[in-house]
Amino acid sequence: MTFTAIVLTGMGAIRVFDIPQVLGSGRRFSTDFLSSYMFQLVFGANRIALGAVIAGVMIILAAFLVGPYLASMQLEE
């Protein structure tokens, strides 16, 4: 159960975007996440390639979180 909570919390941390974007930025980059940084680069600075790299990193991080979780679910069955 703890492993499942860690995986779900990690996935939520990777894909968080909406609430910090709506509430605005905090002091000294306190609300910066990979997704908000990617959004700023792609739509603000028009650096699409760098935004694509960040999206790839986010996918790899998600795979590292979900991969062991799926493997543990297979072992339980």
All heavy atoms as a GROMACS GRO file, in nm:
protein
  580
    1MET      N    1   0.082  -0.118   0.000
    1MET     CA    2   0.000   0.000   0.000
    1MET      C    3   0.088   0.126   0.000
    1MET      O    4   0.055   0.223  -0.067
    1MET     CB    5  -0.093  -0.002   0.120
    1MET     CG    6  -0.188   0.111   0.120
    1MET     SD    7  -0.331   0.104   0.227
    1MET     CE    8  -0.273   0.038   0.377
    2THR      N    9   0.197   0.122   0.072
    2THR     CA   10   0.287   0.236   0.075
    2THR      C   11   0.349   0.260  -0.061
    2THR      O   12   0.362   0.375  -0.106
    2THR     CB   13   0.398   0.214   0.180
    2THR    OG1   14   0.336   0.189   0.306
    2THR    CG2   15   0.489   0.333   0.190
    3PHE      N   16   0.387   0.152  -0.129
    3PHE     CA   17   0.447   0.163  -0.262
    3PHE      C   18   0.348   0.227  -0.359
    3PHE      O   19   0.386   0.315  -0.439
    3PHE     CB   20   0.490   0.025  -0.310
    3PHE     CG   21   0.562   0.025  -0.440
    3PHE    CD1   22   0.684   0.090  -0.453
    3PHE    CD2   23   0.509  -0.039  -0.550
    3PHE    CE1   24   0.751   0.092  -0.573
    3PHE    CE2   25   0.575  -0.038  -0.670
    3PHE     CZ   26   0.696   0.026  -0.682
    4THR      N   27   0.222   0.189  -0.352
    4THR     CA   28   0.120   0.247  -0.438
    4THR      C   29   0.103   0.395  -0.409
    4THR      O   30   0.090   0.477  -0.502
    4THR     CB   31  -0.014   0.174  -0.418
    4THR    OG1   32   0.004   0.036  -0.444
    4THR    CG2   33  -0.121   0.231  -0.509
    5ALA      N   34   0.104   0.433  -0.283
    5ALA     CA   35   0.091   0.574  -0.247
    5ALA      C   36   0.210   0.655  -0.298
    5ALA      O   37   0.193   0.768  -0.346
    5ALA     CB   38   0.078   0.588  -0.097
    6ILE      N   39   0.329   0.600  -0.290
    6ILE     CA   40   0.448   0.669  -0.339
    6ILE      C   41   0.442   0.689  -0.489
    6ILE      O   42   0.472   0.797  -0.541
    6ILE     CB   43   0.576   0.593  -0.297
    6ILE    CG1   44   0.597   0.605  -0.147
    6ILE    CG2   45   0.698   0.645  -0.373
    6ILE    CD1   46   0.707   0.517  -0.094
    7VAL      N   47   0.400   0.586  -0.562
    7VAL     CA   48   0.391   0.595  -0.708
    7VAL      C   49   0.286   0.698  -0.749
    7VAL      O   50   0.311   0.782  -0.836
    7VAL     CB   51   0.360   0.457  -0.769
    7VAL    CG1   52   0.322   0.469  -0.915
    7VAL    CG2   53   0.479   0.365  -0.753
    8LEU      N   54   0.170   0.693  -0.688
    8LEU     CA   55   0.065   0.788  -0.725
    8LEU      C   56   0.102   0.932  -0.688
    8LEU      O   57   0.072   1.025  -0.763
    8LEU     CB   58  -0.066   0.747  -0.659
    8LEU     CG   59  -0.128   0.617  -0.710
    8LEU    CD1   60  -0.253   0.584  -0.632
    8LEU    CD2   61  -0.156   0.624  -0.858
    9THR      N   62   0.166   0.951  -0.576
    9THR     CA   63   0.211   1.085  -0.538
    9THR      C   64   0.320   1.135  -0.632
    9THR      O   65   0.320   1.252  -0.671
    9THR     CB   66   0.263   1.084  -0.393
    9THR    OG1   67   0.161   1.033  -0.307
    9THR    CG2   68   0.302   1.223  -0.348
   10GLY      N   69   0.410   1.047  -0.670
   10GLY     CA   70   0.515   1.085  -0.765
   10GLY      C   71   0.458   1.122  -0.901
   10GLY      O   72   0.501   1.220  -0.963
   11MET      N   73   0.360   1.048  -0.948
   11MET     CA   74   0.297   1.080  -1.075
   11MET      C   75   0.223   1.213  -1.067
   11MET      O   76   0.224   1.291  -1.161
   11MET     CB   77   0.201   0.969  -1.117
   11MET     CG   78   0.270   0.842  -1.161
   11MET     SD   79   0.375   0.868  -1.304
   11MET     CE   80   0.256   0.921  -1.424
   12GLY      N   81   0.159   1.238  -0.956
   12GLY     CA   82   0.092   1.366  -0.938
   12GLY      C   83   0.189   1.482  -0.936
   12GLY      O   84   0.160   1.590  -0.988
   13ALA      N   85   0.306   1.460  -0.878
   13ALA     CA   86   0.408   1.565  -0.873
   13ALA      C   87   0.466   1.593  -1.011
   13ALA      O   88   0.502   1.707  -1.042
   13ALA     CB   89   0.519   1.526  -0.777
   14ILE      N   90   0.475   1.491  -1.095
   14ILE     CA   91   0.529   1.511  -1.229
   14ILE      C   92   0.431   1.589  -1.316
   14ILE      O   93   0.469   1.678  -1.390
   14ILE     CB   94   0.563   1.376  -1.293
   14ILE    CG1   95   0.685   1.316  -1.226
   14ILE    CG2   96   0.593   1.392  -1.443
   14ILE    CD1   97   0.717   1.177  -1.271
   15ARG      N   98   0.304   1.556  -1.307
   15ARG     CA   99   0.208   1.616  -1.400
   15ARG      C  100   0.131   1.733  -1.342
   15ARG      O  101   0.031   1.775  -1.400
   15ARG     CB  102   0.112   1.510  -1.452
   15ARG     CG  103   0.028   1.446  -1.348
   15ARG     CD  104  -0.059   1.336  -1.408
   15ARG     NE  105  -0.146   1.286  -1.305
   15ARG     CZ  106  -0.268   1.330  -1.283
   15ARG    NH1  107  -0.318   1.425  -1.358
   15ARG    NH2  108  -0.341   1.280  -1.187
   16VAL      N  109   0.174   1.789  -1.231
   16VAL     CA  110   0.105   1.905  -1.174
   16VAL      C  111   0.126   2.026  -1.266
   16VAL      O  112   0.235   2.053  -1.312
   16VAL     CB  113   0.153   1.935  -1.031
   16VAL    CG1  114   0.298   1.977  -1.027
   16VAL    CG2  115   0.067   2.039  -0.966
   17PHE      N  116   0.018   2.091  -1.299
   17PHE     CA  117   0.027   2.208  -1.385
   17PHE      C  118  -0.083   2.309  -1.356
   17PHE      O  119  -0.058   2.428  -1.348
   17PHE     CB  120   0.020   2.168  -1.533
   17PHE     CG  121   0.020   2.285  -1.626
   17PHE    CD1  122   0.136   2.355  -1.651
   17PHE    CD2  123  -0.096   2.327  -1.687
   17PHE    CE1  124   0.136   2.465  -1.736
   17PHE    CE2  125  -0.097   2.435  -1.773
   17PHE     CZ  126   0.019   2.504  -1.797
   18ASP      N  127  -0.204   2.261  -1.339
   18ASP     CA  128  -0.319   2.350  -1.338
   18ASP      C  129  -0.326   2.441  -1.216
   18ASP      O  130  -0.347   2.562  -1.230
   18ASP     CB  131  -0.448   2.270  -1.354
   18ASP     CG  132  -0.457   2.153  -1.257
   18ASP    OD1  133  -0.360   2.127  -1.185
   18ASP    OD2  134  -0.564   2.088  -1.254
   19ILE      N  135  -0.312   2.388  -1.098
   19ILE     CA  136  -0.328   2.470  -0.978
   19ILE      C  137  -0.219   2.578  -0.966
   19ILE      O  138  -0.251   2.695  -0.943
   19ILE     CB  139  -0.336   2.382  -0.853
   19ILE    CG1  140  -0.464   2.300  -0.858
   19ILE    CG2  141  -0.332   2.467  -0.726
   19ILE    CD1  142  -0.481   2.202  -0.746
   20PRO      N  143  -0.090   2.546  -0.982
   20PRO     CA  144   0.009   2.655  -0.977
   20PRO      C  145  -0.008   2.756  -1.089
   20PRO      O  146   0.019   2.874  -1.071
   20PRO     CB  147   0.144   2.583  -0.990
   20PRO     CG  148   0.117   2.445  -0.949
   20PRO     CD  149  -0.023   2.416  -0.988
   21GLN      N  150  -0.055   2.711  -1.205
   21GLN     CA  151  -0.074   2.804  -1.316
   21GLN      C  152  -0.189   2.901  -1.288
   21GLN      O  153  -0.180   3.019  -1.320
   21GLN     CB  154  -0.102   2.724  -1.445
   21GLN     CG  155  -0.090   2.806  -1.570
   21GLN     CD  156   0.054   2.843  -1.600
   21GLN    OE1  157   0.149   2.778  -1.556
   21GLN    NE2  158   0.071   2.949  -1.673
   22VAL      N  159  -0.295   2.852  -1.227
   22VAL     CA  160  -0.410   2.937  -1.196
   22VAL      C  161  -0.378   3.033  -1.081
   22VAL      O  162  -0.413   3.150  -1.084
   22VAL     CB  163  -0.534   2.850  -1.162
   22VAL    CG1  164  -0.645   2.933  -1.103
   22VAL    CG2  165  -0.581   2.776  -1.285
   23LEU      N  166  -0.310   2.982  -0.979
   23LEU     CA  167  -0.281   3.065  -0.862
   23LEU      C  168  -0.172   3.168  -0.887
   23LEU      O  169  -0.159   3.265  -0.814
   23LEU     CB  170  -0.242   2.977  -0.744
   23LEU     CG  171  -0.353   2.888  -0.690
   23LEU    CD1  172  -0.300   2.802  -0.578
   23LEU    CD2  173  -0.471   2.971  -0.644
   24GLY      N  174  -0.089   3.147  -0.987
   24GLY     CA  175   0.017   3.243  -1.018
   24GLY      C  176   0.149   3.198  -0.959
   24GLY      O  177   0.159   3.099  -0.887
   25SER      N  178   0.251   3.272  -0.991
   25SER     CA  179   0.386   3.234  -0.947
   25SER      C  180   0.413   3.289  -0.808
   25SER      O  181   0.366   3.396  -0.771
   25SER     CB  182   0.490   3.285  -1.045
   25SER     OG  183   0.486   3.425  -1.050
   26GLY      N  184   0.490   3.213  -0.735
   26GLY     CA  185   0.529   3.255  -0.601
   26GLY      C  186   0.661   3.330  -0.605
   26GLY      O  187   0.714   3.364  -0.710
   27ARG      N  188   0.713   3.353  -0.488
   27ARG     CA  189   0.840   3.424  -0.479
   27ARG      C  190   0.955   3.331  -0.516
   27ARG      O  191   0.957   3.215  -0.478
   27ARG     CB  192   0.862   3.475  -0.337
   27ARG     CG  193   0.763   3.582  -0.298
   27ARG     CD  194   0.795   3.636  -0.162
   27ARG     NE  195   0.785   3.526  -0.066
   27ARG     CZ  196   0.829   3.533   0.058
   27ARG    NH1  197   0.886   3.641   0.100
   27ARG    NH2  198   0.816   3.432   0.139
   28ARG      N  199   1.048   3.383  -0.591
   28ARG     CA  200   1.173   3.315  -0.624
   28ARG      C  201   1.152   3.174  -0.676
   28ARG      O  202   1.212   3.078  -0.627
   28ARG     CB  203   1.265   3.313  -0.504
   28ARG     CG  204   1.303   3.450  -0.459
   28ARG     CD  205   1.406   3.444  -0.352
   28ARG     NE  206   1.432   3.580  -0.306
   28ARG     CZ  207   1.533   3.610  -0.231
   28ARG    NH1  208   1.616   3.518  -0.190
   28ARG    NH2  209   1.551   3.733  -0.192
   29PHE      N  210   1.066   3.159  -0.772
   29PHE     CA  211   1.043   3.033  -0.843
   29PHE      C  212   0.992   2.922  -0.750
   29PHE      O  213   1.022   2.805  -0.770
   29PHE     CB  214   1.169   2.986  -0.914
   29PHE     CG  215   1.229   3.091  -1.002
   29PHE    CD1  216   1.346   3.157  -0.966
   29PHE    CD2  217   1.167   3.127  -1.119
   29PHE    CE1  218   1.401   3.254  -1.047
   29PHE    CE2  219   1.221   3.225  -1.201
   29PHE     CZ  220   1.338   3.289  -1.165
   30SER      N  221   0.914   2.956  -0.650
   30SER     CA  222   0.866   2.854  -0.557
   30SER      C  223   0.758   2.766  -0.617
   30SER      O  224   0.734   2.657  -0.566
   30SER     CB  225   0.813   2.921  -0.429
   30SER     OG  226   0.701   3.001  -0.459
   31THR      N  227   0.694   2.810  -0.723
   31THR     CA  228   0.590   2.728  -0.786
   31THR      C  229   0.633   2.676  -0.922
   31THR      O  230   0.549   2.644  -1.005
   31THR     CB  231   0.460   2.809  -0.803
   31THR    OG1  232   0.488   2.927  -0.879
   31THR    CG2  233   0.402   2.845  -0.668
   32ASP      N  234   0.761   2.668  -0.950
   32ASP     CA  235   0.808   2.616  -1.077
   32ASP      C  236   0.811   2.464  -1.074
   32ASP      O  237   0.863   2.402  -0.980
   32ASP     CB  238   0.946   2.668  -1.111
   32ASP     CG  239   0.941   2.802  -1.179
   32ASP    OD1  240   0.830   2.847  -1.212
   32ASP    OD2  241   1.047   2.862  -1.201
   33PHE      N  242   0.755   2.404  -1.177
   33PHE     CA  243   0.757   2.260  -1.197
   33PHE      C  244   0.802   2.236  -1.340
   33PHE      O  245   0.810   2.328  -1.421
   33PHE     CB  246   0.617   2.201  -1.177
   33PHE     CG  247   0.565   2.219  -1.038
   33PHE    CD1  248   0.480   2.323  -1.007
   33PHE    CD2  249   0.602   2.132  -0.938
   33PHE    CE1  250   0.431   2.339  -0.879
   33PHE    CE2  251   0.555   2.148  -0.809
   33PHE     CZ  252   0.469   2.252  -0.780
   34LEU      N  253   0.830   2.111  -1.372
   34LEU     CA  254   0.872   2.080  -1.509
   34LEU      C  255   0.765   2.119  -1.610
   34LEU      O  256   0.794   2.174  -1.715
   34LEU     CB  257   0.904   1.930  -1.522
   34LEU     CG  258   1.036   1.883  -1.466
   34LEU    CD1  259   1.048   1.732  -1.479
   34LEU    CD2  260   1.150   1.949  -1.538
   35SER      N  261   0.640   2.092  -1.577
   35SER     CA  262   0.534   2.122  -1.673
   35SER      C  263   0.515   2.272  -1.693
   35SER      O  264   0.494   2.318  -1.805
   35SER     CB  265   0.403   2.058  -1.628
   35SER     OG  266   0.370   2.101  -1.497
   36SER      N  267   0.524   2.351  -1.586
   36SER     CA  268   0.509   2.495  -1.603
   36SER      C  269   0.630   2.555  -1.674
   36SER      O  270   0.615   2.648  -1.755
   36SER     CB  271   0.487   2.564  -1.468
   36SER     OG  272   0.600   2.550  -1.386
   37TYR      N  273   0.748   2.501  -1.648
   37TYR     CA  274   0.868   2.548  -1.718
   37TYR      C  275   0.859   2.516  -1.866
   37TYR      O  276   0.894   2.597  -1.952
   37TYR     CB  277   0.992   2.487  -1.655
   37TYR     CG  278   1.121   2.536  -1.713
   37TYR    CD1  279   1.152   2.672  -1.714
   37TYR    CD2  280   1.214   2.449  -1.766
   37TYR    CE1  281   1.270   2.718  -1.767
   37TYR    CE2  282   1.333   2.493  -1.818
   37TYR     CZ  283   1.361   2.628  -1.820
   37TYR     OH  284   1.477   2.674  -1.873
   38MET      N  285   0.809   2.395  -1.898
   38MET     CA  286   0.791   2.356  -2.037
   38MET      C  287   0.691   2.450  -2.105
   38MET      O  288   0.712   2.494  -2.218
   38MET     CB  289   0.743   2.211  -2.046
   38MET     CG  290   0.719   2.163  -2.186
   38MET     SD  291   0.657   1.996  -2.193
   38MET     CE  292   0.498   2.015  -2.116
   39PHE      N  293   0.582   2.482  -2.038
   39PHE     CA  294   0.482   2.573  -2.094
   39PHE      C  295   0.541   2.710  -2.121
   39PHE      O  296   0.516   2.771  -2.226
   39PHE     CB  297   0.363   2.583  -1.998
   39PHE     CG  298   0.252   2.669  -2.047
   39PHE    CD1  299   0.159   2.620  -2.136
   39PHE    CD2  300   0.239   2.800  -2.002
   39PHE    CE1  301   0.056   2.700  -2.182
   39PHE    CE2  302   0.136   2.880  -2.047
   39PHE     CZ  303   0.044   2.830  -2.137
   40GLN      N  304   0.619   2.761  -2.026
   40GLN     CA  305   0.681   2.892  -2.044
   40GLN      C  306   0.778   2.893  -2.161
   40GLN      O  307   0.785   2.991  -2.237
   40GLN     CB  308   0.754   2.934  -1.917
   40GLN     CG  309   0.664   2.968  -1.803
   40GLN     CD  310   0.741   2.987  -1.674
   40GLN    OE1  311   0.863   2.974  -1.671
   40GLN    NE2  312   0.669   3.017  -1.566
   41LEU      N  313   0.853   2.785  -2.177
   41LEU     CA  314   0.950   2.779  -2.286
   41LEU      C  315   0.881   2.771  -2.422
   41LEU      O  316   0.918   2.841  -2.516
   41LEU     CB  317   1.043   2.659  -2.270
   41LEU     CG  318   1.153   2.673  -2.167
   41LEU    CD1  319   1.229   2.543  -2.152
   41LEU    CD2  320   1.248   2.784  -2.207
   42VAL      N  321   0.781   2.684  -2.433
   42VAL     CA  322   0.718   2.662  -2.562
   42VAL      C  323   0.634   2.781  -2.605
   42VAL      O  324   0.644   2.829  -2.718
   42VAL     CB  325   0.633   2.532  -2.560
   42VAL    CG1  326   0.551   2.518  -2.686
   42VAL    CG2  327   0.723   2.411  -2.544
   43PHE      N  328   0.549   2.831  -2.515
   43PHE     CA  329   0.455   2.935  -2.555
   43PHE      C  330   0.505   3.076  -2.523
   43PHE      O  331   0.458   3.172  -2.584
   43PHE     CB  332   0.320   2.911  -2.488
   43PHE     CG  333   0.256   2.784  -2.534
   43PHE    CD1  334   0.246   2.676  -2.449
   43PHE    CD2  335   0.207   2.772  -2.662
   43PHE    CE1  336   0.188   2.558  -2.490
   43PHE    CE2  337   0.149   2.655  -2.705
   43PHE     CZ  338   0.139   2.547  -2.620
   44GLY      N  339   0.595   3.090  -2.431
   44GLY     CA  340   0.646   3.223  -2.398
   44GLY      C  341   0.771   3.260  -2.474
   44GLY      O  342   0.782   3.368  -2.530
   45ALA      N  343   0.867   3.169  -2.476
   45ALA     CA  344   0.996   3.197  -2.540
   45ALA      C  345   1.010   3.136  -2.678
   45ALA      O  346   1.112   3.153  -2.743
   45ALA     CB  347   1.109   3.147  -2.450
   46ASN      N  348   0.907   3.061  -2.723
   46ASN     CA  349   0.906   2.997  -2.854
   46ASN      C  350   1.025   2.903  -2.874
   46ASN      O  351   1.085   2.898  -2.981
   46ASN     CB  352   0.900   3.102  -2.965
   46ASN     CG  353   0.844   3.046  -3.093
   46ASN    OD1  354   0.776   2.944  -3.092
   46ASN    ND2  355   0.874   3.112  -3.204
   47ARG      N  356   1.061   2.830  -2.770
   47ARG     CA  357   1.170   2.732  -2.778
   47ARG      C  358   1.109   2.592  -2.773
   47ARG      O  359   1.109   2.525  -2.670
   47ARG     CB  360   1.268   2.754  -2.663
   47ARG     CG  361   1.331   2.893  -2.672
   47ARG     CD  362   1.439   2.912  -2.575
   47ARG     NE  363   1.550   2.824  -2.609
   47ARG     CZ  364   1.659   2.811  -2.535
   47ARG    NH1  365   1.670   2.880  -2.426
   47ARG    NH2  366   1.755   2.730  -2.571
   48ILE      N  367   1.057   2.551  -2.886
   48ILE     CA  368   0.979   2.428  -2.895
   48ILE      C  369   1.067   2.304  -2.873
   48ILE      O  370   1.025   2.209  -2.809
   48ILE     CB  371   0.906   2.423  -3.030
   48ILE    CG1  372   0.808   2.540  -3.037
   48ILE    CG2  373   0.834   2.291  -3.050
   48ILE    CD1  374   0.746   2.562  -3.170
   49ALA      N  375   1.189   2.306  -2.923
   49ALA     CA  376   1.276   2.190  -2.909
   49ALA      C  377   1.311   2.165  -2.762
   49ALA      O  378   1.309   2.050  -2.717
   49ALA     CB  379   1.404   2.210  -2.989
   50LEU      N  380   1.339   2.269  -2.688
   50LEU     CA  381   1.370   2.253  -2.547
   50LEU      C  382   1.248   2.206  -2.468
   50LEU      O  383   1.258   2.125  -2.377
   50LEU     CB  384   1.426   2.383  -2.488
   50LEU     CG  385   1.484   2.375  -2.349
   50LEU    CD1  386   1.593   2.270  -2.340
   50LEU    CD2  387   1.538   2.510  -2.308
   51GLY      N  388   1.131   2.254  -2.506
   51GLY     CA  389   1.007   2.206  -2.445
   51GLY      C  390   0.984   2.059  -2.472
   51GLY      O  391   0.937   1.985  -2.386
   52ALA      N  392   1.018   2.014  -2.593
   52ALA     CA  393   1.004   1.873  -2.627
   52ALA      C  394   1.101   1.787  -2.547
   52ALA      O  395   1.067   1.675  -2.506
   52ALA     CB  396   1.027   1.852  -2.776
   53VAL      N  397   1.219   1.838  -2.521
   53VAL     CA  398   1.316   1.765  -2.438
   53VAL      C  399   1.264   1.750  -2.296
   53VAL      O  400   1.274   1.643  -2.235
   53VAL     CB  401   1.454   1.835  -2.441
   53VAL    CG1  402   1.546   1.776  -2.336
   53VAL    CG2  403   1.515   1.825  -2.578
   54ILE      N  404   1.206   1.856  -2.242
   54ILE     CA  405   1.151   1.850  -2.107
   54ILE      C  406   1.034   1.752  -2.102
   54ILE      O  407   1.020   1.676  -2.006
   54ILE     CB  408   1.110   1.991  -2.060
   54ILE    CG1  409   1.235   2.076  -2.041
   54ILE    CG2  410   1.031   1.984  -1.930
   54ILE    CD1  411   1.206   2.220  -2.010
   55ALA      N  412   0.951   1.751  -2.206
   55ALA     CA  413   0.841   1.655  -2.212
   55ALA      C  414   0.895   1.512  -2.216
   55ALA      O  415   0.839   1.422  -2.151
   55ALA     CB  416   0.754   1.682  -2.333
   56GLY      N  417   1.003   1.489  -2.288
   56GLY     CA  418   1.065   1.356  -2.290
   56GLY      C  419   1.118   1.316  -2.154
   56GLY      O  420   1.105   1.200  -2.113
   57VAL      N  421   1.178   1.409  -2.083
   57VAL     CA  422   1.227   1.380  -1.948
   57VAL      C  423   1.112   1.345  -1.855
   57VAL      O  424   1.120   1.254  -1.772
   57VAL     CB  425   1.309   1.500  -1.894
   57VAL    CG1  426   1.336   1.486  -1.745
   57VAL    CG2  427   1.439   1.514  -1.971
   58MET      N  428   0.999   1.416  -1.871
   58MET     CA  429   0.882   1.386  -1.789
   58MET      C  430   0.828   1.246  -1.819
   58MET      O  431   0.787   1.174  -1.727
   58MET     CB  432   0.774   1.492  -1.812
   58MET     CG  433   0.807   1.626  -1.753
   58MET     SD  434   0.693   1.757  -1.799
   58MET     CE  435   0.540   1.697  -1.731
   59ILE      N  436   0.831   1.205  -1.944
   59ILE     CA  437   0.786   1.071  -1.980
   59ILE      C  438   0.879   0.965  -1.922
   59ILE      O  439   0.834   0.862  -1.871
   59ILE     CB  440   0.774   1.057  -2.133
   59ILE    CG1  441   0.656   1.140  -2.183
   59ILE    CG2  442   0.761   0.912  -2.176
   59ILE    CD1  443   0.645   1.148  -2.332
   60ILE      N  444   1.008   0.991  -1.926
   60ILE     CA  445   1.104   0.895  -1.869
   60ILE      C  446   1.086   0.884  -1.718
   60ILE      O  447   1.090   0.774  -1.661
   60ILE     CB  448   1.248   0.936  -1.906
   60ILE    CG1  449   1.270   0.915  -2.056
   60ILE    CG2  450   1.352   0.859  -1.825
   60ILE    CD1  451   1.399   0.974  -2.109
   61LEU      N  452   1.067   0.997  -1.650
   61LEU     CA  453   1.041   0.994  -1.506
   61LEU      C  454   0.915   0.915  -1.474
   61LEU      O  455   0.911   0.837  -1.378
   61LEU     CB  456   1.030   1.135  -1.450
   61LEU     CG  457   1.158   1.214  -1.436
   61LEU    CD1  458   1.128   1.358  -1.396
   61LEU    CD2  459   1.250   1.149  -1.334
   62ALA      N  460   0.812   0.936  -1.554
   62ALA     CA  461   0.687   0.862  -1.533
   62ALA      C  462   0.708   0.712  -1.556
   62ALA      O  463   0.653   0.629  -1.482
   62ALA     CB  464   0.578   0.915  -1.625
   63ALA      N  465   0.787   0.677  -1.655
   63ALA     CA  466   0.814   0.535  -1.682
   63ALA      C  467   0.891   0.471  -1.567
   63ALA      O  468   0.865   0.356  -1.532
   63ALA     CB  469   0.891   0.520  -1.812
   64PHE      N  470   0.984   0.546  -1.507
   64PHE     CA  471   1.058   0.492  -1.393
   64PHE      C  472   0.969   0.474  -1.271
   64PHE      O  473   0.996   0.389  -1.186
   64PHE     CB  474   1.177   0.581  -1.357
   64PHE     CG  475   1.299   0.557  -1.441
   64PHE    CD1  476   1.362   0.662  -1.503
   64PHE    CD2  477   1.350   0.430  -1.459
   64PHE    CE1  478   1.474   0.642  -1.580
   64PHE    CE2  479   1.462   0.407  -1.537
   64PHE     CZ  480   1.524   0.514  -1.598
   65LEU      N  481   0.864   0.552  -1.260
   65LEU     CA  482   0.772   0.535  -1.149
   65LEU      C  483   0.670   0.424  -1.176
   65LEU      O  484   0.640   0.345  -1.087
   65LEU     CB  485   0.697   0.666  -1.122
   65LEU     CG  486   0.773   0.772  -1.046
   65LEU    CD1  487   0.693   0.900  -1.041
   65LEU    CD2  488   0.803   0.725  -0.905
   66VAL      N  489   0.618   0.419  -1.296
   66VAL     CA  490   0.511   0.325  -1.327
   66VAL      C  491   0.565   0.185  -1.355
   66VAL      O  492   0.499   0.086  -1.323
   66VAL     CB  493   0.427   0.377  -1.445
   66VAL    CG1  494   0.326   0.276  -1.491
   66VAL    CG2  495   0.357   0.505  -1.405
   67GLY      N  496   0.684   0.174  -1.411
   67GLY     CA  497   0.741   0.043  -1.444
   67GLY      C  498   0.750  -0.052  -1.325
   67GLY      O  499   0.696  -0.164  -1.330
   68PRO      N  500   0.816  -0.013  -1.216
   68PRO     CA  501   0.820  -0.101  -1.099
   68PRO      C  502   0.683  -0.129  -1.038
   68PRO      O  503   0.657  -0.237  -0.987
   68PRO     CB  504   0.909  -0.027  -1.000
   68PRO     CG  505   0.988   0.066  -1.081
   68PRO     CD  506   0.904   0.102  -1.198
   69TYR      N  507   0.594  -0.031  -1.047
   69TYR     CA  508   0.458  -0.050  -0.995
   69TYR      C  509   0.386  -0.158  -1.074
   69TYR      O  510   0.322  -0.247  -1.016
   69TYR     CB  511   0.383   0.081  -1.001
   69TYR     CG  512   0.240   0.071  -0.956
   69TYR    CD1  513   0.209   0.051  -0.822
   69TYR    CD2  514   0.136   0.080  -1.047
   69TYR    CE1  515   0.079   0.040  -0.780
   69TYR    CE2  516   0.005   0.069  -1.005
   69TYR     CZ  517  -0.024   0.050  -0.872
   69TYR     OH  518  -0.152   0.038  -0.832
   70LEU      N  519   0.395  -0.153  -1.206
   70LEU     CA  520   0.331  -0.255  -1.288
   70LEU      C  521   0.394  -0.392  -1.267
   70LEU      O  522   0.325  -0.495  -1.266
   70LEU     CB  523   0.336  -0.216  -1.435
   70LEU     CG  524   0.251  -0.096  -1.475
   70LEU    CD1  525   0.272  -0.062  -1.622
   70LEU    CD2  526   0.105  -0.123  -1.446
   71ALA      N  527   0.526  -0.394  -1.249
   71ALA     CA  528   0.593  -0.522  -1.223
   71ALA      C  529   0.547  -0.582  -1.090
   71ALA      O  530   0.527  -0.704  -1.079
   71ALA     CB  531   0.744  -0.502  -1.223
   72SER      N  532   0.530  -0.498  -0.989
   72SER     CA  533   0.484  -0.550  -0.859
   72SER      C  534   0.340  -0.598  -0.868
   72SER      O  535   0.303  -0.693  -0.800
   72SER     CB  536   0.499  -0.444  -0.751
   72SER     OG  537   0.406  -0.340  -0.769
   73MET      N  538   0.260  -0.533  -0.950
   73MET     CA  539   0.120  -0.578  -0.967
   73MET      C  540   0.116  -0.713  -1.038
   73MET      O  541   0.031  -0.798  -1.007
   73MET     CB  542   0.041  -0.476  -1.048
   73MET     CG  543   0.009  -0.352  -0.972
   73MET     SD  544  -0.102  -0.392  -0.836
   73MET     CE  545  -0.035  -0.290  -0.710
   74GLN      N  546   0.209  -0.737  -1.131
   74GLN     CA  547   0.214  -0.866  -1.199
   74GLN      C  548   0.257  -0.976  -1.102
   74GLN      O  549   0.209  -1.089  -1.112
   74GLN     CB  550   0.312  -0.862  -1.317
   74GLN     CG  551   0.260  -0.789  -1.437
   74GLN     CD  552   0.153  -0.871  -1.509
   74GLN    OE1  553   0.059  -0.917  -1.448
   74GLN    NE2  554   0.169  -0.884  -1.638
   75LEU      N  555   0.347  -0.945  -1.011
   75LEU     CA  556   0.393  -1.045  -0.916
   75LEU      C  557   0.285  -1.083  -0.815
   75LEU      O  558   0.280  -1.195  -0.765
   75LEU     CB  559   0.517  -0.995  -0.842
   75LEU     CG  560   0.645  -0.987  -0.926
   75LEU    CD1  561   0.758  -0.927  -0.844
   75LEU    CD2  562   0.684  -1.124  -0.979
   76GLU      N  563   0.197  -0.988  -0.785
   76GLU     CA  564   0.089  -1.017  -0.690
   76GLU      C  565  -0.016  -1.110  -0.748
   76GLU      O  566  -0.082  -1.182  -0.675
   76GLU     CB  567   0.024  -0.887  -0.644
   76GLU     CG  568   0.107  -0.808  -0.549
   76GLU     CD  569   0.037  -0.682  -0.502
   76GLU    OE1  570  -0.085  -0.669  -0.527
   76GLU    OE2  571   0.104  -0.597  -0.442
   77GLU      N  572  -0.033  -1.107  -0.878
   77GLU     CA  573  -0.131  -1.194  -0.942
   77GLU      C  574  -0.072  -1.330  -0.955
   77GLU      O  575  -0.093  -1.430  -0.929
   77GLU     CB  576  -0.168  -1.142  -1.080
   77GLU     CG  577  -0.244  -1.014  -1.073
   77GLU     CD  578  -0.274  -0.962  -1.213
   77GLU    OE1  579  -0.245  -1.032  -1.311
   77GLU    OE2  580  -0.325  -0.852  -1.224
   0.00000   0.00000   0.00000
